[in-house]
Amino acid sequence: MNSDRWPGDQPSGVRLQKVLAAAGLGSRRVCEELIAQGRVTVDGHVAILGARVDPETAEVRVDGNRVNLRGDLVYLALNKPRGVVSAMSDPQGRPDLSRYVAGYDERLFHVGRLDAETEGLLILTNDGEFANRLAHPSHGVVKVYVAEVEGQVAAPVARQLRDGITLEDGPVAVDGFRILDAGSSRDGGRSLVEVSLHEGRKHIVRRLLAEVGHPVLKLVRTAVGPVRLGDQRQGTVRPLSRQELTELYRQLGL
């Protein structure tokens, strides 16, 4: 074993190729090829075939991207229905998130929140460091919302929102804005828009759109970074894919 490339083995650990295969990187043969090509590091050191690791403590990366090895960490995407509060219990007896994670033994919590009237993507996890970083705007993870709003939205609104709006708690600018449907007099002057931003202030999308004269009638969050709602049915949960989690780790510096 070359000590310059692999500073120490874990005799009681698990073969690295087995660990990688269990994490969804491919068959053991494919994982052996990744190791042989020098694309796998463990705790910052290039790994070699035959290495054993402790999946609970080792930091394993492939092509520089962290791989989640811990089976006790859970990452879920929920398509939250309207009328459900972003809490695991509610003293007022309103529908909450607990019903959607009843099948999990782990103590899960939501990352950020959606108000009761907002539908869409909410991430649930038991990984505290991951949750703290994802919730903090400094990491720049963009959230995407689709809103049905009052009135016919004109093109200058996009520039106004990108340049920045000053609200009562300070200025904010969106990362992106698109008019999906400008509406018409036939549909009562309602429009459909897409808003992208990494801000996390309370009711920020509703407040921004109201400030530019287009109060929100319906709001859905469709993406958080690389995680997209797609055709996921309302009221269902799914585990984040390996690709989604790897990209989030990268964006969060994990």
C-alpha positions as CSV (number, residue, x, y, z in Angstrom):
1,M,0.0,0.0,0.0
2,N,1.4,3.4,-1.0
3,S,1.5,5.5,2.2
4,D,1.9,8.7,0.1
5,R,-1.6,8.1,-1.4
6,W,-3.3,6.3,1.5
7,P,-2.1,7.3,5.0
8,G,-3.9,4.6,6.9
9,D,-6.4,1.8,6.6
10,Q,-9.4,1.0,8.8
11,P,-9.0,-2.8,9.4
12,S,-12.5,-3.0,10.9
13,G,-14.0,-0.9,8.1
14,V,-15.8,-1.7,4.9
15,R,-14.2,-2.1,1.5
16,L,-14.4,1.2,-0.3
17,Q,-15.8,-0.1,-3.5
18,K,-18.6,-1.8,-1.5
19,V,-19.4,1.5,0.3
20,L,-19.4,3.4,-3.0
21,A,-21.7,0.9,-4.6
22,A,-24.1,1.1,-1.7
23,A,-24.2,4.9,-2.1
24,G,-25.4,4.4,-5.7
25,L,-22.2,5.1,-7.6
26,G,-22.6,2.0,-9.7
27,S,-21.7,-1.7,-9.5
28,R,-18.7,-2.7,-7.5
29,R,-16.7,-3.2,-10.7
30,V,-17.6,0.4,-11.8
31,C,-16.6,1.7,-8.3
32,E,-13.3,-0.2,-8.5
33,E,-12.6,1.5,-11.8
34,L,-13.3,4.9,-10.2
35,I,-10.8,4.1,-7.4
36,A,-8.2,2.8,-9.9
37,Q,-8.5,6.0,-12.0
38,G,-7.6,8.1,-8.9
39,R,-11.0,9.8,-8.9
40,V,-11.9,8.9,-5.3
41,T,-10.5,10.6,-2.2
42,V,-11.0,9.7,1.5
43,D,-10.5,12.4,4.0
44,G,-8.6,14.4,1.4
45,H,-6.3,11.6,0.3
46,V,-6.5,9.7,-3.0
47,A,-7.8,6.3,-2.3
48,I,-6.4,2.9,-3.6
49,L,-8.0,-0.4,-4.3
50,G,-8.4,-2.5,-1.2
51,A,-8.8,0.4,1.1
52,R,-11.3,0.0,4.0
53,V,-13.2,3.0,5.5
54,D,-15.7,3.7,8.2
55,P,-18.8,5.0,6.4
56,E,-19.9,6.8,9.6
57,T,-16.9,9.0,9.8
58,A,-15.0,9.1,6.5
59,E,-15.4,12.0,4.0
60,V,-15.5,10.4,0.6
61,R,-15.5,12.4,-2.6
62,V,-15.7,11.3,-6.3
63,D,-14.3,13.9,-8.7
64,G,-14.3,16.4,-5.8
65,N,-18.0,15.9,-5.0
66,R,-19.0,14.6,-1.6
67,V,-20.8,11.3,-1.4
68,N,-23.3,10.6,1.3
69,L,-22.4,7.3,3.0
70,R,-24.4,7.6,6.2
71,G,-27.6,5.6,6.2
72,D,-28.9,7.4,9.2
73,L,-29.1,10.8,7.3
74,V,-32.4,11.4,5.5
75,Y,-33.1,14.0,2.8
76,L,-36.6,14.2,1.4
77,A,-38.6,16.4,-1.0
78,L,-42.2,17.1,-0.1
79,N,-44.8,18.7,-2.4
80,K,-46.7,20.5,0.4
81,P,-50.4,21.1,-0.3
82,R,-52.1,24.4,0.4
83,G,-53.5,24.7,3.9
84,V,-50.7,22.7,5.6
85,V,-48.6,24.6,8.1
86,S,-44.8,24.2,8.0
87,A,-44.5,22.6,11.4
88,M,-44.3,19.0,12.8
89,S,-47.2,19.8,15.1
90,D,-49.7,22.7,15.4
91,P,-51.3,23.8,18.7
92,Q,-54.3,25.1,16.7
93,G,-54.9,21.6,15.2
94,R,-54.3,22.6,11.6
95,P,-52.9,20.1,9.2
96,D,-49.1,19.9,9.6
97,L,-46.1,18.0,8.2
98,S,-46.1,15.1,10.6
99,R,-48.5,13.1,8.4
100,Y,-46.1,13.0,5.6
101,V,-43.1,11.6,7.6
102,A,-45.1,9.1,9.7
103,G,-43.2,6.2,8.1
104,Y,-39.8,7.5,9.2
105,D,-38.2,6.6,12.5
106,E,-35.7,9.5,12.3
107,R,-36.6,12.9,13.9
108,L,-37.0,15.0,10.7
109,F,-37.4,18.8,10.4
110,H,-38.1,21.2,7.6
111,V,-35.6,23.5,6.0
112,G,-37.1,26.9,6.0
113,R,-40.8,27.2,5.6
114,L,-43.7,27.8,3.3
115,D,-46.7,29.7,4.7
116,A,-49.9,27.7,4.9
117,E,-51.3,29.2,1.7
118,T,-48.2,28.4,-0.3
119,E,-47.8,25.1,-2.1
120,G,-44.8,23.2,-3.4
121,L,-41.4,22.1,-2.6
122,L,-40.2,21.7,1.0
123,I,-37.0,19.8,2.0
124,L,-37.1,17.7,5.1
125,T,-34.0,16.2,6.8
126,N,-32.3,15.2,10.0
127,D,-28.9,16.7,9.0
128,G,-28.5,19.8,11.0
129,E,-25.4,21.2,9.3
130,F,-26.9,20.7,5.9
131,A,-30.2,22.4,7.0
132,N,-28.4,25.4,8.5
133,R,-26.4,26.0,5.4
134,L,-29.3,25.5,3.0
135,A,-31.5,28.0,5.0
136,H,-28.8,30.7,5.1
137,P,-29.0,33.1,2.1
138,S,-25.2,33.5,2.0
139,H,-24.8,30.2,0.2
140,G,-26.8,31.5,-2.7
141,V,-29.1,28.5,-3.2
142,V,-31.8,29.9,-5.5
143,K,-35.5,29.1,-4.9
144,V,-38.0,29.3,-7.7
145,Y,-41.6,30.2,-7.4
146,V,-44.5,30.3,-9.8
147,A,-47.2,32.8,-8.9
148,E,-50.6,33.7,-10.2
149,V,-51.1,37.4,-9.6
150,E,-53.6,40.1,-10.0
151,G,-53.4,42.3,-13.1
152,Q,-51.6,42.1,-16.4
153,V,-47.9,42.2,-15.7
154,A,-45.9,44.5,-18.0
155,A,-42.3,43.9,-19.1
156,P,-40.8,46.8,-17.1
157,V,-41.7,44.9,-13.9
158,A,-39.0,42.4,-14.5
159,R,-36.3,45.1,-14.6
160,Q,-37.8,46.8,-11.5
161,L,-37.6,43.6,-9.5
162,R,-34.1,42.7,-10.8
163,D,-32.8,46.3,-9.9
164,G,-34.2,45.9,-6.4
165,I,-37.2,46.9,-4.3
166,T,-37.0,48.5,-0.9
167,L,-39.3,46.9,1.6
168,E,-39.9,47.9,5.2
169,D,-37.1,45.6,6.4
170,G,-34.6,46.6,3.7
171,P,-33.8,46.2,0.0
172,V,-34.2,43.0,-2.0
173,A,-33.6,42.1,-5.6
174,V,-34.7,38.9,-7.3
175,D,-32.2,36.6,-9.1
176,G,-34.6,36.1,-12.0
177,F,-38.1,37.0,-13.2
178,R,-40.1,35.7,-16.1
179,I,-43.6,36.5,-17.3
180,L,-45.1,33.1,-18.2
181,D,-48.5,34.4,-19.1
182,A,-49.3,38.1,-19.2
183,G,-53.0,37.6,-18.9
184,S,-55.8,39.4,-20.7
185,S,-59.1,41.1,-20.0
186,R,-60.9,37.8,-20.7
187,D,-59.4,36.1,-17.7
188,G,-60.0,38.9,-15.3
189,G,-56.5,40.4,-15.8
190,R,-54.6,37.6,-14.0
191,S,-51.0,36.8,-14.9
192,L,-48.6,33.9,-14.3
193,V,-45.0,34.8,-13.4
194,E,-41.9,32.9,-12.2
195,V,-39.7,34.4,-9.5
196,S,-36.2,33.2,-8.6
197,L,-34.3,34.4,-5.5
198,H,-32.1,33.2,-2.7
199,E,-33.7,35.5,0.0
200,G,-35.3,33.8,2.9
201,R,-37.3,36.6,4.5
202,K,-40.9,35.9,5.6
203,H,-43.5,36.2,2.8
204,I,-40.8,37.7,0.6
205,V,-42.3,36.7,-2.8
206,R,-45.8,37.9,-1.8
207,R,-44.5,41.1,-0.4
208,L,-42.3,41.8,-3.5
209,L,-45.1,41.2,-6.0
210,A,-47.6,43.3,-3.9
211,E,-45.1,46.1,-3.8
212,V,-45.0,46.3,-7.7
213,G,-48.8,46.2,-7.8
214,H,-49.5,42.6,-8.4
215,P,-50.8,40.8,-5.3
216,V,-50.4,37.0,-5.3
217,L,-53.5,34.9,-5.7
218,K,-51.7,31.5,-5.8
219,L,-48.1,30.7,-5.0
220,V,-46.1,27.4,-5.6
221,R,-42.4,26.8,-5.0
222,T,-41.1,24.7,-7.8
223,A,-37.4,24.4,-7.1
224,V,-34.7,24.7,-4.4
225,G,-31.3,24.7,-6.1
226,P,-31.0,21.5,-8.2
227,V,-34.1,20.0,-6.6
228,R,-37.2,20.4,-8.8
229,L,-40.8,19.6,-8.1
230,G,-41.4,18.3,-11.7
231,D,-44.4,16.0,-11.8
232,Q,-44.2,15.0,-8.2
233,R,-47.7,14.6,-6.9
234,Q,-49.0,17.0,-4.3
235,G,-48.9,15.5,-0.8
236,T,-46.1,13.0,-1.5
237,V,-42.5,12.8,-0.3
238,R,-39.5,11.3,-2.1
239,P,-35.8,10.9,-1.2
240,L,-33.5,13.3,-2.9
241,S,-31.5,11.7,-5.7
242,R,-27.8,11.2,-5.4
243,Q,-27.3,13.8,-8.2
244,E,-29.5,16.3,-6.3
245,L,-27.7,15.7,-3.0
246,T,-24.2,15.9,-4.5
247,E,-25.0,19.2,-6.2
248,L,-26.5,20.6,-3.0
249,Y,-23.4,19.5,-1.1
250,R,-21.3,21.3,-3.7
251,Q,-23.3,24.5,-3.5
252,L,-23.2,24.5,0.3
253,G,-19.5,23.8,0.6
254,L,-20.0,20.4,2.3
